[in-house]
Each structure stands twice: as structure tokens, then as C-alpha cells.
Amino acid sequence: MGDVIVDVRVAAIASLTPLEELDGDPFLVDTRSQHAMCARWAAEQGYVVTRQLRVYGMRPDHRALWSDVEGGQVELFVAPNDRVLARAVVSVPDFAAECERRGVRLELAGLEEPRYTARGKASVHRRLSMPTAGYDGC
């Protein structure tokens, strides 16, 4: 009999950075691209994203971060890079320590960020400023 392959279940962390920061650092505002980077990284590892988190300045012990871990749905957190993680949680060292204490891996995807033209920034702005109007970002 062959080995049973169990997918590692991943929670992708994106930062809910205010739209006002779009010109200064568009990637921090673009949660869709952040999650896409995490999904690409997970797929390259043979892992599966089971949860997408969008957080800003969250306490490292906040229940929203840990409920899926406690429920057995997440074994690893991945953030696109250190800038995103620093915005998502109030303290990266404390979050890393909490991950270690709970036996959950924490990774940074570290892939190349998209380049943002004026048109790309406008698209992100439209998508984020009109979510209740049914705009889907296409």
C-alpha cells in the first residue's frame, strides 16, 4: 500500500490596509493580490488554502486567528511578506511566539509583488470602494 498524502491546510493572511494608502503602497491595500500570492505559494508546496483572513492590527491571541486551528482546519499560516504580516497583526514577534506555542507553522510567501500602474491602482480602488454595488473587480 502507498502512503496516504494529506494536504497541509493553510490560512492565508492579508492586511486590511486603508484605501487611503493605495498610492503609497498598493500591495498592502490589494487583499485580492495578497491572497493570490499566498494561494500560489501554497500550491507550489502542495498545500491547500482552507481559510482566507483579512485582518488589521489584530492581537496575536485573538480568537478569529485561532478558531480554525482549534477546529483542525488550519495547520499553517502564510502571509505574502513581512510588510503585510506587520499590518495584519499588532506584533509579529508575539504572533510568531503564539504560533510556536500552539505548534502552528508561520511562513512568508516572499514571491514577487505585482507592479501597479495607474490603471491597476484605479482597478483596486474601484473594487474596494464599490463592494456593495455588486462590482466584482473584473
Number of C-alpha atoms within 10 A of each C-alpha: 3 4 5 6 7 9 12 16 21 26 26 29 27 30 27 18 22 12 16 11 12 18 14 9 14 23 24 24 25 24 23 15 18 24 23 14 25 28 24 16 23 21 12 10 11 13 17 20 23 15 15 17 18 17 20 19 15 19 17 21 13 11 12 13 20 18 12 17 20 12 8 10 17 23 20 20 24 25 27 28 21 14 12 23 23 18 19 25 22 15 16 16 12 14 21 17 15 15 19 12 9 13 12 17 14 17 18 18 18 14 12 9 13 13 9 16 10 8 9 13 19 14 16 21 19 14 19 19 12 12 11 9 8 8 12 11 13 5
